Each structure stands twice: as C-alpha cells, then as structure tokens.
Amino acid sequence: MPMFELKDLPSYDTLEAFGSLYGNPDVKGLQTWLIWASATQEMLAAFEANLARACGLSQTQFFVLLLLKRNPDGLSVGALAEGVSVTSQTMTRVIDRMVGAGLCSRDIDPADARARLVKLAPTGDDMLGKALPSHYAWVAKLMRHFNAGERQMLNQLMFKLNKAGLLPGGTNEAG
C-alpha cells in the first residue's frame, strides 16, 4: 500500500504561488489536506512500528488475524483480501507466510470441497492476544490528545467523507 511521504510540507506562500500558476481554487483546503495526509502517514507508520515491536506482525497480518478471530468458521482468501483492501494475489502470499508461521490454517470448505477456508490457528490466537493489549495501549496514548468533543468531530468528519463516496468503501459515487 503506497503511503504519503512528504516530510517537508510547503509553506502557504508556496501553495498560493502554485495555486495561481496551476489553477488551484482552494489553497487553504490543500494546506489542510497536506497536514492531514502527513499526520495520517506518520500515524500509520507508528502503528506499524508498534505492531512490529510488540509481536513482529505487519498491519495486514494483524488485520487478517482480527478478521479470522471474528469469523471462527473461516474466510476465503477473497473475503480476507476484500476485508483488508488488498488484491487476492497479495493476500495469497500473506496467507502462505502466515500458514508457514503457524498463525492460521487452510482447510477444505465443507460447502465446496474445491475451495479452502482460512482459519485462525491457536498460535495466531496467541499472537493476537499479545498484539491487542499493546495496540490498545498505543491507541489510548494517541487518542488521549483529543477530548470527547474532538473525537466526535473526527468521527463525523470521516463519516462525512465516507458517505460522500470520496473514500474507498464510501456509500455514494464520488462526484
């Protein structure tokens, strides 16, 4: 998954000059988006580093374990890929490594002997039990910087973008 990695954000004057030159009608909006995108990238990098420190998992592996925990009867590779927003090919490689590490298993689907279901293995459940307390502590430390009203506002703003169809998984077409 490509990440936004602009470390040296441009000044407002630079954004304004580029806006005049290239026709940006919302320079303040661009500045806000740059700050937001930069903060999001830094937050995701810190999330990944915390997972690696706590238990050696990647974000994708962590989310696969969570999905499998929530679905004890197992999920197809396609359902996992959709749930984690990666291609089936990428998910197949992730699952291959996770099966090799004993974190999950591939079992015959009782409804279709040609298909396989990925299920959480006891080692994967143990790994999730190690990862979640560290993750929860990390999130609590991050979120303590926002009061209840600010958290509610963040939720409303993200739901607003999602509902407008401007983010993957949004409910309406982008317009």
N, C-alpha and C positions, 0 to 999 in steps of 0.2 A: 504494500500500500504506500504510494508516494506521500511524502509529508511536505508541508510548507516549511521551508527552512531559511527564511530571510532573517538574518541576525541583525543587520544594520538597517533599521527602518528609516525610510526617507523622511526628511523634515516636511512640515506643512508647506513651506515655500516651494520645495521641490515638487511636491504633489500638485500644487497650484500651477506651477510652470508647465508641468507635463499635462495637466488638465487643459490648460489653454492651448497648448500645442496639439494635443491629440483628441480634444473634444470631450473631456470628462465633465458631465453636468453636475456631479456630486462629489466634490473633492473631500468634504468632511466625511461623507459616507465611506469613501475609500480609506481615509485615515482610520476610521473606526474599524473597518474590516481588517486592515493590516494589523492593528493592535490585537484584535480578537483572534485572527488566524495565527499570529505569532504566539500568543498566550496558549492557544489550543495545542499547537505543536509542542511547546515546552511542557505542557501538562501531560500529553500523551507520551513524550519521551521519559518523563519522570515516572509515569505509570509503568511503562515497560521496564525501566531500571529497577523499580521496586519489586516487580514480579521476578526478575532475574535474580536479584539479591535474596529474596525470600525463599524461592524454590526452583529457580532455573527454568521457569516457563516463559514462553513468548505470549503476547496478547492473544494470538489466535489459539494457541493451545489452552490457555486459561478459559477462553470463551467456549471452546469445544467441551472442556470438562464441565463447565456450568450447564451447557445445553444437555449433555448426557445425564448429569445429575437430575435435572428437571424432567427428563424423559427416560425413566428406567427401563422401558421396553426397547429402547434403542432408536436410532435415527439413521436414515440413509446418508450416504456421503453428500448427495444433492441437497438434502434438507439441512445438513450441517453447513455446507457451503453457503446456502442462502441465509442461514441464521447468523453467519459470521461475515457475510458480504465479501466472499472470495469466490473464485471460479472452482468448479468441481475438480479440475486438474490440480489446482493448488491444494484443495482440501484433501485430495487423494494422497498427495505427498506428505502433508501434515499427519494424516491418519497413519500412513505407513510408518513414520517415525514414532508416533505415539504407541502404536501396536508393538513396535520393536522395543520400546521402553517399558512395556507392560502397563501403560496407563489406560488402555482401552482394548477391546477385542472386536473382531469382525465375526459375526455369527450369521448363520443361514436364517433368512427371513421366513418365519413359519407360514406366512401368507403367500410366499413366492420363493420356491427353492432356488431359483436362479439369482435372486437378489441377496444382498448382505445388509445386515444392520450393524451399526457400530454401537457398542455398549460400554459403559463405564466399568473398568476393572477395579478390584479392590485397591491396587496400587494407585490408580488415578483418583479414587475417592480419598485415599490418604493424602495424596498430593494436594487436592483441593482443600482438604482440612488444614493443611499447612499454609496454603496460599491465602485463603479467605481472611483469617484474622489479621495478617499483615496488610492485605488490601484494604480492609475496613479501617484499620488504624491510619493508613495513608490517606484515605478519602476523608476521614474525620479531621485530620490535621489540615488538609487543603480547605475543606468547607468551613472550618471554624472562622475563616476570614469574612464570611458572609452571614449577616443576621437573617432571621426568618423572612422578613420582607424582601430582602435582596435575593434570597433563594427562590421565593415565589416568583419574583420578577424574572429571574433567569429561566425558570421553568416556562413561564408564559411566553417569553421571547422565543425560546427554542420550539415550543409547540406551535407558535405563530408561523415560523418559517416552515416547519414540517407540514402544517396544514395547507400552506400556500403552495406546496409541491416544489419548493426550492431546494429541498434536501432529499437525498435518497430515502425512499420509503414514505415520502410525503403523500398526502391523500388526494391532492389535486394536481392537474397538469400545470407545469411552470408556464408563465405567460409573459 
